[in-house]
Amino acid sequence: MEEKGNNMQVRARETFTSGLGAIAATLGSAIGLGNIWKFPALTGENGGAAFLFIYLLCVAFIGLPVMLAEFIIGRRTHSNAIGAFKKLEGEKPWYVVGWMGVLASILILSFYTTVAGWVLAYVFKAVGGSLSGIDAAGAKQVFDQVVGHPVYPLLWQLTVFLVISLIIMAGVQKGIERITKTLLPVLFVLLVICDIRALTLPGAREGLNFLFNPNFAEITALTVLIAMGLAFFKLSIGMGTMLTYGSYMRDDDNLIATGGRVVIADTVVSIMAGMAVFPAVFAFGFEPASGPPLLFLTIPMVFNSMPLGQVFLSLFFILAFIATIGAMISMLEVPVAFLHEEKGLRRNTAVIVTAAVIASIGSLATLSGSVLSHILIWGKNFFDLFDFASSNILMPLGGLVIAVYVGWAMGKSRVAEELSNRGSLRQDKIVKAFYFVIRYITPIAITIILLNGLGIIGF
Ligand code: PHE
């Protein structure tokens, strides 16, 4: 153990070049398909505003604290998820979090790359003009064709793997930072344009009502679990991603400020995506509960109803694809950093091994839309199973262990030292509040929501 620790210190480890770099890369991980695809889909399926409200509570009392807890562990050790716990606690089994994280990242990437593949397919459709002027029925038909074909979606998914593997081989700073820094603002502007058009559609009001006027009667224990799972998925927490990113942060980066900004920006982007999608749902007569297809049905319709629609639509899908790259890279980074630093594989070899394994498992998710659609496990196809197991079980469990570790085992002085950059930041009150939340509120809330949502206990 000791030896390994020394070994790791000898190998020079990259860090982000600046505080802004840390925020940009962290945001690059958080922002992705979760905002533009999953957030509208789940909000639509689970009744709208009431779901959004519960989601926001989960972000504040579970999401942000767990993110900070991961930053603390990561920066303290400058190690990957498994190595970090080994450095801090030796052979005590805390490092199982790291293993769960590796598993979660494999499961998420398996279906995430499927959806990223759909996005890529839509880039070509948008640029080629085959989405121009279609009506609601046409939009449905296009989506069904993209997803239901037995071969093309697999090829798109493989292309996605190729792209992210090449980028990650270029290294932490060069690969991740540069891309996210330059392109996130452009995506943001495009979302603003999309919002303006959607909000001026006839019937937009009904969509806003759906998104912001809550009806709590529809909320069940499962809905609450799904909202919590979305918070974990959205903020890339509970599986070691933010721990790994924390490990690249510098000793003078302000962890609380970074986490706070990332959480706020991420939430704003999700809500903006919702404000583009839901007015369109009602204006064009789609079902709010359409689920995964929702983004792919509504967005083409919104852009089609404005001048230069084809140009904007193409840009939207191109940027959406780029946004998903940051998220995918951060997921791939979990097993890659582990194989490289713990198992001594060369970095590029680690990337290739990981990508090959995940691409094989991921084909099951992709083929759930066609030839494997009849295979159900616990009533779910592979795509839904990977999604449910990662967001609603593995990540919350990982988050629980991380919260318990930082709240109860790490020791208050080490936690305070990390949050205050060894005393150089004066944030005593915030540190105190954080410590209370991570000790009591976060672990208790996760436990209750998890047990209740899975039907193990009933309130
Ligand atoms: N947060 C990313 C998104 O919203 C997904 C993600 C999950 C990334 C877990 C990394 C780890 O798209």
Boltz pocket constraint, residues with backbone or C-beta under 6 A from the ligand:
constraints:
  - pocket:
      binder: B
      contacts: [[A, 29], [A, 30], [A, 31], [A, 32], [A, 33], [A, 34], [A, 35], [A, 108], [A, 232], [A, 233], [A, 234], [A, 235], [A, 236], [A, 237], [A, 239], [A, 241], [A, 327], [A, 328], [A, 330], [A, 331]]
      max_distance: 6.0
